[in-house]
């Protein structure tokens, strides 16, 4: 029998799913990062985010090895018949030393495991990662449902029984605000360390190819971007990638697209598997995400990996970009700054673009080389 400690990761969606975005990549990266030091178990469902049909190529309701890694096993629960009793049996069967909860508000994969911990049914140490759930921008969405939970969470004292992972100091401050005197460990999100070779693309003065990769949801702020583009004079080609999570919001975006001037062309291509994104990024000059809040921003880092500068809001951990000549992190209260940034990027000639693109690629490489992320996660699970 192995003497390795066991980690059980609970998450609503997992690979081969990809429509939930960053959380899937975070949990996959954690598993791959720690597979030599721990036995990793991942409890999830057989259906991707926003879908009703299950994955066609997986075995359900039993533990299977993930990508042939002997120390990583996944249990894809059949979502159509999933019950609390089944979850309880599976969770107890692992006898995990650590139970890792991805987010705060999932009824089945966060609230129920927390109840099992509070009731004494499971003995392992629970670690909860809010994943930006405690930012004001996130709490503003479905606030009526979330606020009572936060109140109950504090009232019964569950936060005193668990450990929080904050992925940056801003998230740590949010946890301390809602759950004073909690145990909090700040640990960066594990990153994709597989960087492709640098590939350039042609850049003409006065034109700009941009790409937006995110869920179509108000928190990602696509409508803000489209209103910005209405004021830009340069020739812009914008590619939109991501699942439509909020249809009424997408309909507002579609109406705004109709108002865009002829110098702006938009193309929506839907969702794409993660492995296709790097090649698509390399065909564009600038990644754009005027988000209302990210605890990490995997697609932002993917842009750097691909060697592309970014135009993002200042509501992410990626700050000070303009000084590094790898893009902009701008306040949402100043839309004109986004207009000016787009005009400046469009004005780049090949030489200036090449410099910014190379800077972005090297920034990602330095981030990978200087990351001590494995030691931080070993400390988190100890």
Secondary structure, 3 states (H helix, E strand, C coil): CCCCCEEEEECCCCCCCCCCCHHHHHHHHHHHHHCCCCEEEEEEECECCCCCCECCCCCCCCEEEECCEEEEEEEEECHHHCCHHHHHHHHHHHCCCEEEEECCCCHHHHHHHHHHHHCCCCCCEEEEECCCCCCHHHHCCCHHHHHHHHHHHHHHCHHHCCEEEECCHHHHHHHHHHCCCCEEEECCCCCCCCCCCCCCCCCCCCEEEEEEECCECHHHCHHHHHHHHCCCCCEEEEEEECCECCHHHHHHHHHHHHCCCCCEEEEECCCCCHHHHHHHHCCCCEEEECCCCCCCCHHHHHHHHCCCEEEEECCCCCCCCHHHCCEEEECCCCHHHHHHHHHHHHHCCHHHHHHHHHHHHHHHHHHHHHCCHHHHHHHHCC
